[in-house]
C-alpha cells in the first residue's frame, strides 16, 4: 500500500523576549495605562506574549481588576481571559468589594466569562441559590441586585442557568421587571423575545403570584399570557395610507381559515384606483405565538395576488376602514414565528 507523506506546519516559538521579572513590569505597565485609545493595541501586544508569559499575564490581569481603574479593563479581560482569570475576576467582584466591583456596567463581561467558564461563577451562584432555597434573599444594594438580575435574565437556557434564575429572580422581582420593561423597548428581536418569556410565559417565575414562599417585592400587575397582545409596538398613523398593523390576541380555539388563494374583497372599478400596484409586508416586533393573528390594514380594495409561506401562515382578506381591506395572517405552525413576509400584487384578472 502506497503511503502519501503528510505535511504539517508548526509555528516555532523562539526564546522569550524578556526575563520573567522584566516581562511582569512591562505587562503591569500596559494594564495600568489601558484606555479607549490604546485598548486594542494592548490586547494585541499581550496576546503575542501569551506563549511565554501566560501565568504572569493571568496574575497581573487579576491584580489589575482589583484596582479602582478596573473599568478600563472589561474588553481586555474578555479578550485574554482563561479559566484562572475568570475565577479571579468574578470571585473578587462578588467578594467584600462587591459594592465597587459588581456593577451593572460590568454585567456583559461577567456574562461572557460565565458562559465560557461556568465554574467561575460557582461561589456566586451557590450564595444566591442557597439564600433562595432558604427563603431569605441576600441583602443586596440596588446596583448589586440589578447586576444579578441582568446576568440571570441574559444567560441562555443551557445547563442550570434557567432553573436557577427561576429560583432567584422572584426575590428581586421589582428590579427584574424594570430591566425587562427596558428590554421590551430595545428593538432587538432576541432581547424582546427573552423579555416576553420572563414577563408572560407560564414557566417564568416573575409574572406569577408570590405564593409558595417567593416574597412580594412591589410586583406590578402583569397581563396574563392569554390576554396580552400578540404584537408589541405603536401602530403607524392610519392616515398615511400605507398598510399598518393591528394588534390581535391569540385565539384559544381558532376557526380554520379558507385555503390561501387570490381573494377578492370589495373589488371596485380598478380604473378608479391610482395607488401602488404591489408591495411587501413584513411582521414587526415580537414573535407571533402559535394561533395568534397578525393584521395588516389599509391595503388596496382590489383583487390581490398574495405570495407568502403557506406552510406557516393562513391568510384572508376582509373589508377594512374607509374602503380599504385588511390582510389577516394566522400562525398555524407548531411554535412562535418571527419571519413573516407577504408580497402582494393587484391582480389583473
PEGI-V254104 format. One record per residue. SS is DSSP state (h for helix, s for strand, l for the rest). D_CENTER is the distance of its C-alpha to the mean C-alpha in whole Angstrom. Layout:
ss->SS d_center->D_CENTER
ss->SS d_center->D_CENTER
This chain:
ss->l d_center->55
ss->l d_center->54
ss->l d_center->52
ss->l d_center->50
ss->l d_center->49
ss->l d_center->45
ss->l d_center->44
ss->l d_center->42
ss->l d_center->41
ss->l d_center->40
ss->l d_center->39
ss->l d_center->42
ss->l d_center->41
ss->l d_center->44
ss->l d_center->45
ss->l d_center->43
ss->l d_center->43
ss->l d_center->44
ss->l d_center->45
ss->h d_center->43
ss->h d_center->44
ss->h d_center->44
ss->h d_center->40
ss->h d_center->39
ss->h d_center->40
ss->h d_center->39
ss->h d_center->35
ss->h d_center->36
ss->h d_center->37
ss->h d_center->34
ss->h d_center->31
ss->h d_center->33
ss->l d_center->33
ss->l d_center->29
ss->l d_center->28
ss->l d_center->26
ss->l d_center->29
ss->l d_center->30
ss->h d_center->27
ss->h d_center->26
ss->h d_center->30
ss->h d_center->30
ss->h d_center->27
ss->h d_center->29
ss->h d_center->32
ss->h d_center->31
ss->h d_center->30
ss->h d_center->33
ss->h d_center->35
ss->h d_center->33
ss->h d_center->35
ss->h d_center->38
ss->h d_center->36
ss->h d_center->33
ss->h d_center->34
ss->h d_center->35
ss->h d_center->32
ss->h d_center->30
ss->h d_center->33
ss->h d_center->33
ss->h d_center->29
ss->h d_center->29
ss->h d_center->32
ss->h d_center->30
ss->h d_center->27
ss->l d_center->30
ss->l d_center->31
ss->l d_center->30
ss->l d_center->29
ss->h d_center->26
ss->h d_center->24
ss->h d_center->25
ss->l d_center->24
ss->h d_center->20
ss->h d_center->20
ss->h d_center->23
ss->h d_center->22
ss->h d_center->19
ss->h d_center->21
ss->h d_center->24
ss->l d_center->23
ss->l d_center->25
ss->h d_center->25
ss->h d_center->28
ss->h d_center->26
ss->h d_center->23
ss->h d_center->25
ss->h d_center->27
ss->h d_center->24
ss->h d_center->22
ss->h d_center->26
ss->h d_center->27
ss->h d_center->24
ss->h d_center->24
ss->l d_center->28
ss->l d_center->31
ss->l d_center->29
ss->h d_center->26
ss->h d_center->26
ss->h d_center->26
ss->h d_center->24
ss->l d_center->21
ss->l d_center->20
ss->h d_center->16
ss->h d_center->17
ss->h d_center->17
ss->h d_center->14
ss->h d_center->12
ss->h d_center->15
ss->h d_center->16
ss->h d_center->12
ss->h d_center->14
ss->h d_center->17
ss->h d_center->16
ss->h d_center->14
ss->h d_center->17
ss->l d_center->20
ss->h d_center->19
ss->h d_center->23
ss->h d_center->22
ss->h d_center->21
ss->h d_center->23
ss->h d_center->25
ss->h d_center->22
ss->h d_center->21
ss->h d_center->25
ss->h d_center->26
ss->h d_center->23
ss->h d_center->23
ss->h d_center->27
ss->h d_center->27
ss->h d_center->25
ss->h d_center->27
ss->l d_center->30
ss->l d_center->29
ss->l d_center->29
ss->l d_center->26
ss->l d_center->26
ss->l d_center->28
ss->l d_center->25
ss->l d_center->25
ss->h d_center->22
ss->h d_center->21
ss->h d_center->21
ss->h d_center->19
ss->h d_center->17
ss->h d_center->16
ss->h d_center->16
ss->h d_center->14
ss->h d_center->11
ss->h d_center->11
ss->h d_center->12
ss->h d_center->9
ss->h d_center->6
ss->l d_center->9
ss->l d_center->9
ss->l d_center->12
ss->l d_center->14
ss->l d_center->18
ss->l d_center->18
ss->h d_center->15
ss->h d_center->14
ss->h d_center->18
ss->h d_center->18
ss->h d_center->15
ss->h d_center->17
ss->h d_center->20
ss->h d_center->19
ss->h d_center->17
ss->h d_center->20
ss->h d_center->22
ss->h d_center->20
ss->h d_center->19
ss->h d_center->20
ss->h d_center->18
ss->h d_center->14
ss->h d_center->15
ss->h d_center->16
ss->h d_center->12
ss->h d_center->11
ss->h d_center->13
ss->h d_center->12
ss->h d_center->8
ss->h d_center->10
ss->l d_center->12
ss->l d_center->10
ss->l d_center->10
ss->l d_center->7
ss->h d_center->7
ss->h d_center->4
ss->h d_center->3
ss->h d_center->7
ss->h d_center->7
ss->h d_center->6
ss->h d_center->8
ss->h d_center->10
ss->h d_center->11
ss->h d_center->12
ss->h d_center->14
ss->h d_center->16
ss->l d_center->16
ss->l d_center->19
ss->l d_center->18
ss->l d_center->16
ss->l d_center->18
ss->l d_center->17
ss->l d_center->18
ss->l d_center->22
ss->l d_center->25
ss->l d_center->26
ss->l d_center->29
ss->l d_center->29
ss->l d_center->29
ss->l d_center->26
ss->l d_center->27
ss->l d_center->26
ss->l d_center->25
ss->l d_center->25
ss->l d_center->23
ss->l d_center->23
ss->l d_center->23
ss->l d_center->21
ss->l d_center->21
ss->l d_center->22
ss->l d_center->20
ss->l d_center->23
ss->l d_center->24
ss->l d_center->20
ss->l d_center->20
ss->l d_center->19
ss->l d_center->17
ss->l d_center->16
ss->l d_center->17
ss->l d_center->21
ss->l d_center->23
ss->l d_center->25
ss->l d_center->29
ss->h d_center->31
ss->h d_center->34
ss->h d_center->32
ss->l d_center->33
ss->l d_center->30
ss->l d_center->29
ss->s d_center->26
ss->s d_center->24
ss->s d_center->25
ss->l d_center->23
ss->l d_center->24
ss->l d_center->23
ss->l d_center->23
ss->l d_center->27
ss->l d_center->28
ss->l d_center->31
ss->l d_center->30
ss->l d_center->34
ss->l d_center->34
ss->l d_center->34
ss->l d_center->36
ss->l d_center->36
ss->l d_center->34
ss->l d_center->37
ss->l d_center->38
ss->s d_center->38
ss->l d_center->41
ss->l d_center->40
ss->l d_center->43
ss->l d_center->44
ss->l d_center->46
ss->l d_center->48
ss->h d_center->46
ss->h d_center->48
ss->h d_center->48
ss->l d_center->44
ss->l d_center->43
ss->l d_center->39
ss->l d_center->37
ss->l d_center->38
ss->s d_center->34
ss->s d_center->31
ss->s d_center->27
ss->s d_center->25
ss->s d_center->21
ss->l d_center->19
ss->l d_center->16
ss->l d_center->13
ss->l d_center->12
ss->l d_center->13
ss->s d_center->17
ss->l d_center->18
ss->l d_center->21
ss->l d_center->24
ss->l d_center->22
ss->s d_center->24
ss->s d_center->23
ss->s d_center->25
ss->s d_center->27
ss->s d_center->30
ss->s d_center->32
ss->s d_center->33
ss->l d_center->37
ss->l d_center->39
ss->l d_center->40
ss->l d_center->40
ss->s d_center->37
ss->s d_center->36
ss->s d_center->33
ss->s d_center->31
ss->l d_center->27
ss->l d_center->26
ss->l d_center->29
ss->l d_center->27
ss->l d_center->24
ss->s d_center->25
ss->s d_center->29
ss->s d_center->30
ss->s d_center->33
ss->s d_center->34
ss->s d_center->36
ss->s d_center->38
ss->l d_center->36
ss->l d_center->37
ss->l d_center->40
ss->l d_center->41
ss->l d_center->37
ss->s d_center->35
ss->s d_center->32
ss->s d_center->30
ss->s d_center->28
ss->s d_center->26
ss->s d_center->25
ss->s d_center->23
ss->l d_center->25
ss->l d_center->23
ss->l d_center->22
ss->l d_center->18
ss->l d_center->16
ss->s d_center->16
ss->l d_center->14
ss->l d_center->17
ss->l d_center->20
ss->s d_center->23
ss->s d_center->26
ss->s d_center->29
ss->s d_center->32
ss->s d_center->36
ss->s d_center->39
ss->l d_center->41
ss->l d_center->44
ss->l d_center->46
